Amino acid sequence: MDTTGLEIIIQLCRLQVQREREKLMTQNLRGTLESMKKLKSFVDDESKKLDAAIADAHAEVPVAFKAAHTAVSGIRGTVGEITEYLDELKKSNGGDPLDDSEQQSNVSKLPPRSSEVAGR
């Protein structure tokens, strides 16, 4: 079977379809198609820029968290110093009061306030 004639017929049909498409494509539709191609290209370019920015930010995250961990460690150290200070303060003022602590410290009782006297 000779397929050359069939191939020619197929090519002619394709040309006819292409001509019909061109008739349907008005100038505005052609312009719209070009605009859409430009838009797609612009979106692709911008997405590449965004990907690069995300990669840059990703690289900066460990540095930022390292600084945050350092700050928290500093605060922990300060809290430890405060705890030590409070422990020492408890030791210096700790213990039960002595029965005669008032006499040992030579603290005399203050006279009653006028409001206390009036209340009696």
N, CA, C and O atoms as CSV, one atom per row, in Angstrom:
chain,resi,resn,atom,element,x,y,z
A,1,MET,N,N,0.837,-1.179,0.000
A,1,MET,CA,C,0.000,0.000,0.000
A,1,MET,C,C,0.880,1.239,0.000
A,1,MET,O,O,1.821,1.361,0.784
A,2,ASP,N,N,0.554,2.135,-0.882
A,2,ASP,CA,C,1.309,3.368,-1.020
A,2,ASP,C,C,0.785,4.391,-0.019
A,2,ASP,O,O,-0.380,4.786,-0.072
A,3,THR,N,N,1.656,4.816,0.895
A,3,THR,CA,C,1.245,5.767,1.941
A,3,THR,C,C,1.595,7.205,1.586
A,3,THR,O,O,1.255,8.129,2.324
A,4,THR,N,N,2.269,7.394,0.466
A,4,THR,CA,C,2.663,8.749,0.074
A,4,THR,C,C,1.442,9.616,-0.173
A,4,THR,O,O,1.406,10.763,0.272
A,5,GLY,N,N,0.474,9.114,-0.850
A,5,GLY,CA,C,-0.754,9.861,-1.122
A,5,GLY,C,C,-1.495,10.194,0.165
A,5,GLY,O,O,-2.065,11.275,0.311
A,6,LEU,N,N,-1.476,9.249,1.088
A,6,LEU,CA,C,-2.144,9.456,2.373
A,6,LEU,C,C,-1.430,10.543,3.180
A,6,LEU,O,O,-2.075,11.371,3.824
A,7,GLU,N,N,-0.102,10.533,3.141
A,7,GLU,CA,C,0.686,11.543,3.856
A,7,GLU,C,C,0.422,12.938,3.293
A,7,GLU,O,O,0.352,13.910,4.044
A,8,ILE,N,N,0.277,13.033,1.988
A,8,ILE,CA,C,-0.009,14.329,1.356
A,8,ILE,C,C,-1.371,14.825,1.804
A,8,ILE,O,O,-1.528,16.008,2.106
A,9,ILE,N,N,-2.339,13.959,1.851
A,9,ILE,CA,C,-3.692,14.337,2.282
A,9,ILE,C,C,-3.664,14.819,3.736
A,9,ILE,O,O,-4.317,15.804,4.079
A,10,ILE,N,N,-2.906,14.121,4.586
A,10,ILE,CA,C,-2.798,14.517,5.998
A,10,ILE,C,C,-2.159,15.900,6.121
A,10,ILE,O,O,-2.617,16.727,6.909
A,11,GLN,N,N,-1.109,16.153,5.348
A,11,GLN,CA,C,-0.439,17.453,5.374
A,11,GLN,C,C,-1.389,18.562,4.923
A,11,GLN,O,O,-1.414,19.643,5.510
A,12,LEU,N,N,-2.170,18.286,3.875
A,12,LEU,CA,C,-3.141,19.279,3.402
A,12,LEU,C,C,-4.201,19.565,4.460
A,12,LEU,O,O,-4.616,20.709,4.644
A,13,CYS,N,N,-4.627,18.531,5.142
A,13,CYS,CA,C,-5.611,18.723,6.224
A,13,CYS,C,C,-5.021,19.573,7.341
A,13,CYS,O,O,-5.696,20.457,7.869
A,14,ARG,N,N,-3.770,19.317,7.704
A,14,ARG,CA,C,-3.117,20.110,8.751
A,14,ARG,C,C,-3.006,21.573,8.347
A,14,ARG,O,O,-3.242,22.466,9.160
A,15,LEU,N,N,-2.648,21.816,7.094
A,15,LEU,CA,C,-2.566,23.193,6.606
A,15,LEU,C,C,-3.928,23.881,6.671
A,15,LEU,O,O,-4.030,25.045,7.059
A,16,GLN,N,N,-4.961,23.153,6.290
A,16,GLN,CA,C,-6.315,23.718,6.328
A,16,GLN,C,C,-6.716,24.051,7.765
A,16,GLN,O,O,-7.310,25.101,8.011
A,17,VAL,N,N,-6.397,23.170,8.714
A,17,VAL,CA,C,-6.713,23.415,10.127
A,17,VAL,C,C,-5.945,24.648,10.621
A,17,VAL,O,O,-6.484,25.477,11.354
A,18,GLN,N,N,-4.686,24.753,10.209
A,18,GLN,CA,C,-3.880,25.888,10.625
A,18,GLN,C,C,-4.471,27.190,10.079
A,18,GLN,O,O,-4.546,28.184,10.802
A,19,ARG,N,N,-4.885,27.193,8.821
A,19,ARG,CA,C,-5.507,28.390,8.234
A,19,ARG,C,C,-6.782,28.769,8.977
A,19,ARG,O,O,-7.035,29.947,9.232
A,20,GLU,N,N,-7.578,27.768,9.320
A,20,GLU,CA,C,-8.822,28.043,10.048
A,20,GLU,C,C,-8.516,28.637,11.427
A,20,GLU,O,O,-9.211,29.546,11.882
A,21,ARG,N,N,-7.494,28.130,12.076
A,21,ARG,CA,C,-7.093,28.682,13.373
A,21,ARG,C,C,-6.669,30.144,13.239
A,21,ARG,O,O,-7.024,30.992,14.059
A,22,GLU,N,N,-5.894,30.416,12.173
A,22,GLU,CA,C,-5.434,31.775,11.955
A,22,GLU,C,C,-6.594,32.715,11.691
A,22,GLU,O,O,-6.558,33.875,12.100
A,23,LYS,N,N,-7.618,32.230,11.013
A,23,LYS,CA,C,-8.801,33.058,10.781
A,23,LYS,C,C,-9.500,33.390,12.091
A,23,LYS,O,O,-10.023,34.489,12.274
A,24,LEU,N,N,-9.497,32.412,13.002
A,24,LEU,CA,C,-10.155,32.627,14.292
A,24,LEU,C,C,-9.344,33.553,15.212
A,24,LEU,O,O,-9.900,34.236,16.072
A,25,MET,N,N,-8.038,33.560,15.015
A,25,MET,CA,C,-7.165,34.366,15.864
A,25,MET,C,C,-7.221,35.814,15.401
A,25,MET,O,O,-6.620,36.174,14.390
A,26,THR,N,N,-7.922,36.614,16.122
A,26,THR,CA,C,-7.956,38.034,15.798
A,26,THR,C,C,-6.676,38.672,16.332
A,26,THR,O,O,-5.901,38.042,17.052
A,27,GLN,N,N,-6.478,39.919,15.966
A,27,GLN,CA,C,-5.288,40.633,16.424
A,27,GLN,C,C,-5.257,40.710,17.945
A,27,GLN,O,O,-4.197,40.561,18.554
A,28,ASN,N,N,-6.404,40.941,18.557
A,28,ASN,CA,C,-6.475,41.028,20.023
A,28,ASN,C,C,-6.112,39.708,20.679
A,28,ASN,O,O,-5.406,39.687,21.687
A,29,LEU,N,N,-6.594,38.595,20.110
A,29,LEU,CA,C,-6.269,37.288,20.678
A,29,LEU,C,C,-4.776,36.993,20.557
A,29,LEU,O,O,-4.170,36.431,21.469
A,30,ARG,N,N,-4.191,37.376,19.425
A,30,ARG,CA,C,-2.747,37.177,19.278
A,30,ARG,C,C,-1.988,37.990,20.331
A,30,ARG,O,O,-1.029,37.503,20.930
A,31,GLY,N,N,-2.427,39.233,20.547
A,31,GLY,CA,C,-1.802,40.089,21.556
A,31,GLY,C,C,-1.971,39.530,22.953
A,31,GLY,O,O,-1.065,39.610,23.783
A,32,THR,N,N,-3.139,38.965,23.203
A,32,THR,CA,C,-3.397,38.368,24.510
A,32,THR,C,C,-2.496,37.169,24.738
A,32,THR,O,O,-1.961,36.985,25.831
A,33,LEU,N,N,-2.333,36.368,23.721
A,33,LEU,CA,C,-1.463,35.199,23.824
A,33,LEU,C,C,-0.028,35.630,24.136
A,33,LEU,O,O,0.627,35.034,24.990
A,34,GLU,N,N,0.456,36.656,23.450
A,34,GLU,CA,C,1.804,37.160,23.716
A,34,GLU,C,C,1.906,37.725,25.136
A,34,GLU,O,O,2.908,37.525,25.821
A,35,SER,N,N,0.868,38.426,25.563
A,35,SER,CA,C,0.861,38.985,26.920
A,35,SER,C,C,0.914,37.875,27.968
A,35,SER,O,O,1.594,37.999,28.987
A,36,MET,N,N,0.188,36.790,27.706
A,36,MET,CA,C,0.196,35.665,28.641
A,36,MET,C,C,1.572,35.006,28.686
A,36,MET,O,O,2.022,34.590,29.754
A,37,LYS,N,N,2.239,34.909,27.549
A,37,LYS,CA,C,3.588,34.345,27.518
A,37,LYS,C,C,4.547,35.222,28.326
A,37,LYS,O,O,5.374,34.713,29.083
A,38,LYS,N,N,4.430,36.546,28.160
A,38,LYS,CA,C,5.275,37.478,28.916
A,38,LYS,C,C,4.992,37.365,30.408
A,38,LYS,O,O,5.912,37.375,31.227
A,39,LEU,N,N,3.711,37.258,30.754
A,39,LEU,CA,C,3.324,37.130,32.158
A,39,LEU,C,C,3.905,35.858,32.754
A,39,LEU,O,O,4.426,35.880,33.869
A,40,LYS,N,N,3.822,34.762,32.033
A,40,LYS,CA,C,4.378,33.499,32.518
A,40,LYS,C,C,5.885,33.630,32.737
A,40,LYS,O,O,6.423,33.152,33.735
A,41,SER,N,N,6.551,34.280,31.795
A,41,SER,CA,C,7.987,34.485,31.922
A,41,SER,C,C,8.301,35.348,33.141
A,41,SER,O,O,9.239,35.064,33.887
A,42,PHE,N,N,7.516,36.395,33.337
A,42,PHE,CA,C,7.705,37.278,34.499
A,42,PHE,C,C,7.490,36.510,35.804
A,42,PHE,O,O,8.262,36.657,36.751
A,43,VAL,N,N,6.444,35.696,35.846
A,43,VAL,CA,C,6.162,34.891,37.047
A,43,VAL,C,C,7.311,33.918,37.313
A,43,VAL,O,O,7.719,33.746,38.462
A,44,ASP,N,N,7.824,33.294,36.287
A,44,ASP,CA,C,8.959,32.380,36.442
A,44,ASP,C,C,10.174,33.112,37.010
A,44,ASP,O,O,10.833,32.620,37.926
A,45,ASP,N,N,10.465,34.294,36.455
A,45,ASP,CA,C,11.611,35.080,36.941
A,45,ASP,C,C,11.440,35.464,38.403
A,45,ASP,O,O,12.365,35.341,39.206
A,46,GLU,N,N,10.246,35.931,38.731
A,46,GLU,CA,C,9.986,36.357,40.115
A,46,GLU,C,C,10.028,35.171,41.080
A,46,GLU,O,O,10.483,35.312,42.215
A,47,SER,N,N,9.560,34.018,40.640
A,47,SER,CA,C,9.600,32.841,41.518
A,47,SER,C,C,11.036,32.404,41.776
A,47,SER,O,O,11.356,31.928,42.865
A,48,LYS,N,N,11.905,32.564,40.775
A,48,LYS,CA,C,13.325,32.251,40.978
A,48,LYS,C,C,13.937,33.201,42.001
A,48,LYS,O,O,14.728,32.786,42.849
A,49,LYS,N,N,13.567,34.477,41.917
A,49,LYS,CA,C,14.063,35.454,42.899
A,49,LYS,C,C,13.574,35.104,44.299
A,49,LYS,O,O,14.327,35.183,45.270
A,50,LEU,N,N,12.301,34.716,44.391
A,50,LEU,CA,C,11.732,34.344,45.691
A,50,LEU,C,C,12.417,33.103,46.243
A,50,LEU,O,O,12.709,33.037,47.437
A,51,ASP,N,N,12.674,32.129,45.397
A,51,ASP,CA,C,13.397,30.923,45.832
A,51,ASP,C,C,14.774,31.290,46.378
A,51,ASP,O,O,15.208,30.748,47.394
A,52,ALA,N,N,15.457,32.210,45.703
A,52,ALA,CA,C,16.783,32.641,46.167
A,52,ALA,C,C,16.681,33.348,47.516
A,52,ALA,O,O,17.521,33.142,48.391
A,53,ALA,N,N,15.652,34.185,47.685
A,53,ALA,CA,C,15.459,34.893,48.955
A,53,ALA,C,C,15.156,33.908,50.085
A,53,ALA,O,O,15.634,34.075,51.208
A,54,ILE,N,N,14.373,32.897,49.785
A,54,ILE,CA,C,14.057,31.875,50.790
A,54,ILE,C,C,15.316,31.115,51.175
A,54,ILE,O,O,15.536,30.831,52.353
A,55,ALA,N,N,16.138,30.787,50.197
A,55,ALA,CA,C,17.390,30.082,50.484
A,55,ALA,C,C,18.305,30.946,51.351
A,55,ALA,O,O,18.946,30.438,52.271
A,56,ASP,N,N,18.371,32.245,51.063
A,56,ASP,CA,C,19.178,33.155,51.882
A,56,ASP,C,C,18.651,33.213,53.309
A,56,ASP,O,O,19.421,33.149,54.267
A,57,ALA,N,N,17.331,33.334,53.443
A,57,ALA,CA,C,16.733,33.388,54.780
A,57,ALA,C,C,16.968,32.085,55.526
A,57,ALA,O,O,17.219,32.086,56.731
A,58,HIS,N,N,16.888,30.985,54.811
A,58,HIS,CA,C,17.105,29.671,55.425
A,58,HIS,C,C,18.512,29.591,56.014
A,58,HIS,O,O,18.715,29.032,57.092
A,59,ALA,N,N,19.472,30.152,55.298
A,59,ALA,CA,C,20.860,30.126,55.772
A,59,ALA,C,C,21.055,31.013,57.005
A,59,ALA,O,O,21.942,30.752,57.817
A,60,GLU,N,N,20.235,32.056,57.152
A,60,GLU,CA,C,20.379,32.986,58.272
A,60,GLU,C,C,19.701,32.487,59.551
A,60,GLU,O,O,20.024,32.957,60.642
A,61,VAL,N,N,18.778,31.554,59.429
A,61,VAL,CA,C,18.023,31.084,60.594
A,61,VAL,C,C,18.924,30.518,61.697
A,61,VAL,O,O,18.762,30.908,62.853
A,62,PRO,N,N,19.858,29.622,61.396
A,62,PRO,CA,C,20.703,29.094,62.475
A,62,PRO,C,C,21.513,30.183,63.186
A,62,PRO,O,O,21.725,30.114,64.396
A,63,VAL,N,N,21.961,31.181,62.433
A,63,VAL,CA,C,22.720,32.276,63.042
A,63,VAL,C,C,21.834,33.047,64.016
A,63,VAL,O,O,22.262,33.382,65.121
A,64,ALA,N,N,20.605,33.324,63.604
A,64,ALA,CA,C,19.683,34.065,64.466
A,64,ALA,C,C,19.358,33.269,65.729
A,64,ALA,O,O,19.316,33.833,66.823
A,65,PHE,N,N,19.132,31.987,65.586
A,65,PHE,CA,C,18.806,31.177,66.754
A,65,PHE,C,C,20.012,30.988,67.667
A,65,PHE,O,O,19.863,30.866,68.883
A,66,LYS,N,N,21.196,30.965,67.084
A,66,LYS,CA,C,22.393,30.866,67.914
A,66,LYS,C,C,22.499,32.097,68.810
A,66,LYS,O,O,22.824,31.987,69.992
A,67,ALA,N,N,22.226,33.265,68.243
A,67,ALA,CA,C,22.244,34.499,69.033
A,67,ALA,C,C,21.162,34.457,70.116
A,67,ALA,O,O,21.388,34.911,71.238
A,68,ALA,N,N,20.000,33.918,69.785
A,68,ALA,CA,C,18.918,33.814,70.767
A,68,ALA,C,C,19.304,32.863,71.896
A,68,ALA,O,O,19.046,33.145,73.066
A,69,HIS,N,N,19.917,31.745,71.548
A,69,HIS,CA,C,20.359,30.789,72.568
A,69,HIS,C,C,21.422,31.414,73.468
A,69,HIS,O,O,21.436,31.164,74.673
A,70,THR,N,N,22.302,32.214,72.902
A,70,THR,CA,C,23.316,32.901,73.689
A,70,THR,C,C,22.664,33.867,74.675
A,70,THR,O,O,23.074,33.953,75.833
A,71,ALA,N,N,21.649,34.590,74.212
A,71,ALA,CA,C,20.939,35.532,75.087
A,71,ALA,C,C,20.248,34.795,76.230
A,71,ALA,O,O,20.295,35.240,77.376
A,72,VAL,N,N,19.610,33.673,75.922
A,72,VAL,CA,C,18.928,32.892,76.958
A,72,VAL,C,C,19.943,32.337,77.953
A,72,VAL,O,O,19.679,32.317,79.155
A,73,SER,N,N,21.087,31.892,77.473
A,73,SER,CA,C,22.125,31.378,78.374
A,73,SER,C,C,22.602,32.480,79.318
A,73,SER,O,O,22.851,32.228,80.497
A,74,GLY,N,N,22.728,33.695,78.799
A,74,GLY,CA,C,23.118,34.824,79.642
A,74,GLY,C,C,22.094,35.090,80.728
A,74,GLY,O,O,22.450,35.364,81.873
A,75,ILE,N,N,20.828,35.009,80.370
A,75,ILE,CA,C,19.759,35.228,81.352
A,75,ILE,C,C,19.775,34.110,82.387
A,75,ILE,O,O,19.585,34.361,83.577
A,76,ARG,N,N,19.999,32.887,81.944
A,76,ARG,CA,C,20.093,31.759,82.869
A,76,ARG,C,C,21.205,31.987,83.885
A,76,ARG,O,O,21.043,31.721,85.076
A,77,GLY,N,N,22.335,32.483,83.394
A,77,GLY,CA,C,23.452,32.776,84.291
A,77,GLY,C,C,23.077,33.819,85.319
A,77,GLY,O,O,23.435,33.699,86.490
A,78,THR,N,N,22.362,34.837,84.892
A,78,THR,CA,C,21.916,35.891,85.808
A,78,THR,C,C,20.942,35.326,86.838
A,78,THR,O,O,21.017,35.662,88.020
A,79,VAL,N,N,20.040,34.478,86.393
A,79,VAL,CA,C,19.094,33.848,87.322
A,79,VAL,C,C,19.857,32.998,88.343
A,79,VAL,O,O,19.510,32.981,89.524
A,80,GLY,N,N,20.879,32.306,87.890
A,80,GLY,CA,C,21.704,31.513,88.806
A,80,GLY,C,C,22.381,32.394,89.843
A,80,GLY,O,O,22.455,32.030,91.016
A,81,GLU,N,N,22.876,33.551,89.419
A,81,GLU,CA,C,23.505,34.476,90.365
A,81,GLU,C,C,22.497,34.986,91.390
A,81,GLU,O,O,22.812,35.114,92.573
A,82,ILE,N,N,21.296,35.272,90.931
A,82,ILE,CA,C,20.243,35.746,91.850
A,82,ILE,C,C,19.902,34.652,92.858
A,82,ILE,O,O,19.737,34.931,94.045
A,83,THR,N,N,19.798,33.422,92.395
A,83,THR,CA,C,19.491,32.300,93.278
A,83,THR,C,C,20.590,32.135,94.325
A,83,THR,O,O,20.301,31.934,95.505
A,84,GLU,N,N,21.832,32.217,93.901
A,84,GLU,CA,C,22.943,32.116,94.846
A,84,GLU,C,C,22.886,33.237,95.873
A,84,GLU,O,O,23.097,33.002,97.063
A,85,TYR,N,N,22.604,34.450,95.422
A,85,TYR,CA,C,22.509,35.591,96.326
A,85,TYR,C,C,21.401,35.375,97.354
A,85,TYR,O,O,21.586,35.631,98.544
A,86,LEU,N,N,20.253,34.905,96.883
A,86,LEU,CA,C,19.135,34.675,97.812
A,86,LEU,C,C,19.461,33.558,98.797
A,86,LEU,O,O,19.074,33.633,99.963
A,87,ASP,N,N,20.161,32.535,98.349
A,87,ASP,CA,C,20.572,31.461,99.260
A,87,ASP,C,C,21.509,32.000,100.340
A,87,ASP,O,O,21.374,31.659,101.516
A,88,GLU,N,N,22.447,32.832,99.939
A,88,GLU,CA,C,23.372,33.431,100.907
A,88,GLU,C,C,22.634,34.351,101.869
A,88,GLU,O,O,22.954,34.415,103.056
A,89,LEU,N,N,21.646,35.060,101.341
A,89,LEU,CA,C,20.853,35.957,102.188
A,89,LEU,C,C,20.070,35.163,103.217
A,89,LEU,O,O,19.964,35.589,104.367
A,90,LYS,N,N,19.524,34.030,102.836
A,90,LYS,CA,C,18.799,33.179,103.783
A,90,LYS,C,C,19.738,32.679,104.873
A,90,LYS,O,O,19.357,32.600,106.041
A,91,LYS,N,N,20.956,32.346,104.491
A,91,LYS,CA,C,21.919,31.841,105.473
A,91,LYS,C,C,22.306,32.928,106.468
A,91,LYS,O,O,22.481,32.642,107.652
A,92,SER,N,N,22.441,34.156,106.013
A,92,SER,CA,C,22.858,35.227,106.917
A,92,SER,C,C,21.731,35.675,107.836
A,92,SER,O,O,22.006,36.166,108.931
A,93,ASN,N,N,20.500,35.528,107.442
A,93,ASN,CA,C,19.359,35.932,108.260
A,93,ASN,C,C,18.553,34.730,108.731
A,93,ASN,O,O,17.462,34.890,109.279
A,94,GLY,N,N,19.064,33.564,108.527
A,94,GLY,CA,C,18.286,32.364,108.799
A,94,GLY,C,C,18.305,31.952,110.255
A,94,GLY,O,O,18.971,32.565,111.090
A,95,GLY,N,N,17.574,30.921,110.532
A,95,GLY,CA,C,17.521,30.361,111.878
A,95,GLY,C,C,16.380,30.943,112.686
A,95,GLY,O,O,15.837,32.002,112.371
A,96,ASP,N,N,16.033,30.217,113.739
A,96,ASP,CA,C,14.975,30.688,114.624
A,96,ASP,C,C,15.489,31.832,115.478
A,96,ASP,O,O,16.664,31.847,115.844
A,97,PRO,N,N,14.631,32.794,115.802
A,97,PRO,CA,C,15.084,33.882,116.672
A,97,PRO,C,C,15.348,33.352,118.085
A,97,PRO,O,O,14.687,32.431,118.564
A,98,LEU,N,N,16.323,33.960,118.719
A,98,LEU,CA,C,16.641,33.593,120.096
A,98,LEU,C,C,15.599,34.182,121.025
A,98,LEU,O,O,14.994,35.208,120.716
A,99,ASP,N,N,15.386,33.532,122.167
A,99,ASP,CA,C,14.390,34.042,123.108
A,99,ASP,C,C,14.747,35.441,123.607
A,99,ASP,O,O,13.869,36.287,123.772
A,100,ASP,N,N,16.009,35.676,123.840
A,100,ASP,CA,C,16.408,36.973,124.363
A,100,ASP,C,C,17.069,37.850,123.298
A,100,ASP,O,O,17.929,38.672,123.613
A,101,SER,N,N,16.664,37.673,122.037
A,101,SER,CA,C,17.282,38.421,120.954
A,101,SER,C,C,17.026,39.912,121.081
A,101,SER,O,O,17.846,40.724,120.655
A,102,GLU,N,N,15.889,40.276,121.667
A,102,GLU,CA,C,15.592,41.695,121.853
A,102,GLU,C,C,16.599,42.332,122.797
A,102,GLU,O,O,17.069,43.445,122.559
A,103,GLN,N,N,16.925,41.625,123.860
A,103,GLN,CA,C,17.871,42.153,124.844
A,103,GLN,C,C,19.277,42.184,124.255
A,103,GLN,O,O,20.039,43.116,124.512
A,104,GLN,N,N,19.622,41.170,123.467
A,104,GLN,CA,C,20.960,41.132,122.888
A,104,GLN,C,C,21.180,42.259,121.892
A,104,GLN,O,O,22.294,42.770,121.769
A,105,SER,N,N,20.147,42.645,121.190
A,105,SER,CA,C,20.299,43.698,120.204
A,105,SER,C,C,20.040,45.070,120.792
A,105,SER,O,O,20.126,46.071,120.080
A,106,ASN,N,N,19.721,45.140,122.092
A,106,ASN,CA,C,19.472,46.402,122.787
A,106,ASN,C,C,18.388,47.232,122.117
A,106,ASN,O,O,18.491,48.456,122.036
A,107,VAL,N,N,17.378,46.576,121.653
A,107,VAL,CA,C,16.257,47.285,121.043
A,107,VAL,C,C,15.204,47.456,122.118
A,107,VAL,O,O,14.718,46.482,122.691
A,108,SER,N,N,14.866,48.675,122.379
A,108,SER,CA,C,13.812,48.915,123.362
A,108,SER,C,C,12.493,49.019,122.641
A,108,SER,O,O,12.435,49.357,121.459
A,109,LYS,N,N,11.440,48.725,123.366
A,109,LYS,CA,C,10.121,48.813,122.754
A,109,LYS,C,C,9.754,50.268,122.575
A,109,LYS,O,O,9.994,51.104,123.446
A,110,LEU,N,N,9.179,50.545,121.448
A,110,LEU,CA,C,8.713,51.895,121.172
A,110,LEU,C,C,7.425,52.138,121.937
A,110,LEU,O,O,6.652,51.209,122.168
A,111,PRO,N,N,7.191,53.389,122.332
A,111,PRO,CA,C,5.922,53.683,123.010
A,111,PRO,C,C,4.765,53.438,122.060
A,111,PRO,O,O,4.921,53.574,120.846
A,112,PRO,N,N,3.623,53.083,122.588
A,112,PRO,CA,C,2.472,52.815,121.719
A,112,PRO,C,C,2.062,54.062,120.941
A,112,PRO,O,O,2.255,55.190,121.396
A,113,ARG,N,N,1.518,53.844,119.809
A,113,ARG,CA,C,1.029,54.950,118.988
A,113,ARG,C,C,-0.220,55.536,119.620
A,113,ARG,O,O,-0.915,54.876,120.393
A,114,SER,N,N,-0.489,56.778,119.279
A,114,SER,CA,C,-1.665,57.445,119.839
A,114,SER,C,C,-2.943,56.733,119.439
A,114,SER,O,O,-3.900,56.698,120.213
A,115,SER,N,N,-2.975,56.163,118.235
A,115,SER,CA,C,-4.181,55.455,117.781
A,115,SER,C,C,-4.373,54.170,118.606
A,115,SER,O,O,-5.503,53.751,118.853
A,116,GLU,N,N,-3.265,53.554,119.027
A,116,GLU,CA,C,-3.372,52.353,119.840
A,116,GLU,C,C,-3.895,52.708,121.217
A,116,GLU,O,O,-4.712,51.982,121.783
A,117,VAL,N,N,-3.422,53.834,121.763
A,117,VAL,CA,C,-3.873,54.271,123.095
A,117,VAL,C,C,-5.343,54.646,123.044
A,117,VAL,O,O,-6.094,54.316,123.963
A,118,ALA,N,N,-5.768,55.326,121.994
A,118,ALA,CA,C,-7.156,55.736,121.870
A,118,ALA,C,C,-8.077,54.555,121.700
A,118,ALA,O,O,-9.240,54.605,122.100
A,119,GLY,N,N,-7.576,53.508,121.117
A,119,GLY,CA,C,-8.391,52.311,120.902
A,119,GLY,C,C,-8.593,51.516,122.165
A,119,GLY,O,O,-9.472,50.655,122.198
A,120,ARG,N,N,-7.817,51.762,123.218
A,120,ARG,CA,C,-7.947,50.974,124.449
A,120,ARG,C,C,-9.060,51.412,125.268
A,120,ARG,O,O,-9.301,50.849,126.335
